[in-house]
Amino acid sequence: MADETPDEYFADLISNVSHANGVFRLTFAQQDVGTDVRPVVKVMIPANQLQGMMRSIASAANEIREKVQAQMDGTIGEPAATPKKPKTKAKAKPKPKK
């Protein structure tokens, strides 16, 4: 049990997603020569777990993006600044005609 590492696969796209019997099946693939796609591995995820897994992946990707951006900006150790949205003035409602 000690030092057991999971199998590793390289995939650069998802070639198929299907759902049956409460399970999502995601086929990960590699772009092969030309337009050919070669399936690499199929991952099966219970439907009730998919949203949490996707949220975890998105959160990790954002955290990594922020760290990379901070390194590129030379502000290692500080979170990347979030751009502020410009303020927009609310349009006045026209006065009703008498």
C-alpha positions as CSV (number, residue, x, y, z in Angstrom):
1,M,0.0,0.0,0.0
2,A,2.9,2.3,0.7
3,D,4.2,4.3,-2.3
4,E,1.3,3.4,-4.5
5,T,0.8,6.0,-7.2
6,P,-2.2,6.2,-9.5
7,D,-1.8,5.6,-13.2
8,E,-1.1,8.8,-15.2
9,Y,-2.6,9.7,-18.6
10,F,-2.0,12.6,-20.9
11,A,-5.1,14.0,-22.5
12,D,-5.6,17.3,-24.2
13,L,-9.4,17.1,-24.9
14,I,-12.6,15.4,-23.8
15,S,-13.9,13.5,-26.8
16,N,-17.2,12.3,-25.4
17,V,-19.5,12.8,-22.4
18,S,-22.5,10.6,-21.8
19,H,-24.9,9.9,-18.9
20,A,-26.7,6.7,-18.0
21,N,-28.0,5.2,-14.8
22,G,-26.9,8.1,-12.7
23,V,-23.2,8.0,-13.9
24,F,-21.4,10.5,-16.2
25,R,-18.9,8.9,-18.5
26,L,-16.1,11.3,-19.7
27,T,-13.8,10.0,-22.4
28,F,-10.5,11.8,-22.3
29,A,-8.4,11.7,-25.5
30,Q,-5.3,12.9,-27.3
31,Q,-5.2,14.8,-30.6
32,D,-3.5,12.5,-33.0
33,V,-2.2,13.1,-36.5
34,G,-4.3,15.5,-38.5
35,T,-7.9,15.5,-37.2
36,D,-7.7,12.0,-35.6
37,V,-8.5,11.7,-32.0
38,R,-7.3,8.8,-29.9
39,P,-9.2,7.9,-26.7
40,V,-6.9,7.5,-23.7
41,V,-9.1,6.8,-20.7
42,K,-12.7,6.9,-19.6
43,V,-13.6,8.4,-16.2
44,M,-16.9,7.5,-14.6
45,I,-18.3,10.0,-12.1
46,P,-21.6,9.6,-10.1
47,A,-24.0,12.3,-11.2
48,N,-24.4,13.6,-7.6
49,Q,-20.6,14.2,-7.3
50,L,-20.0,15.9,-10.7
51,Q,-20.9,19.4,-9.6
52,G,-18.6,19.3,-6.6
53,M,-15.8,17.9,-8.6
54,M,-16.2,20.6,-11.3
55,R,-16.3,23.3,-8.6
56,S,-13.0,21.9,-7.1
57,I,-11.3,21.8,-10.5
58,A,-12.4,25.4,-11.3
59,S,-11.2,26.6,-7.9
60,A,-7.8,24.9,-8.2
61,A,-7.4,26.3,-11.7
62,N,-8.2,29.9,-10.5
63,E,-5.8,29.5,-7.6
64,I,-3.0,28.3,-10.0
65,R,-3.8,31.1,-12.4
66,E,-3.5,33.7,-9.6
67,K,-0.2,32.3,-8.5
68,V,1.2,32.3,-12.0
69,Q,0.0,35.9,-12.6
70,A,1.5,37.0,-9.3
71,Q,4.9,35.5,-10.3
72,M,4.7,37.2,-13.7
73,D,3.8,40.5,-12.0
74,G,6.7,40.1,-9.6
75,T,4.4,40.1,-6.6
76,I,5.1,36.5,-5.4
77,G,3.1,35.8,-2.2
78,E,0.4,38.4,-2.8
79,P,-2.9,37.5,-4.5
80,A,-3.3,38.9,-8.0
81,A,-5.3,42.2,-8.1
82,T,-8.9,41.8,-9.3
83,P,-9.7,44.4,-11.9
84,K,-12.4,46.8,-10.8
85,K,-15.5,47.2,-12.9
86,P,-16.2,50.7,-14.1
87,K,-19.0,52.4,-12.3
88,T,-22.0,53.2,-14.5
89,K,-24.5,55.9,-13.8
90,A,-28.1,54.9,-13.5
91,K,-30.3,56.4,-16.1
92,A,-33.0,58.7,-14.8
93,K,-36.5,57.5,-15.5
94,P,-38.4,59.9,-17.9
95,K,-41.1,61.9,-16.2
96,P,-44.6,60.9,-17.3
97,K,-46.3,63.4,-19.6
98,K,-49.4,65.2,-18.3
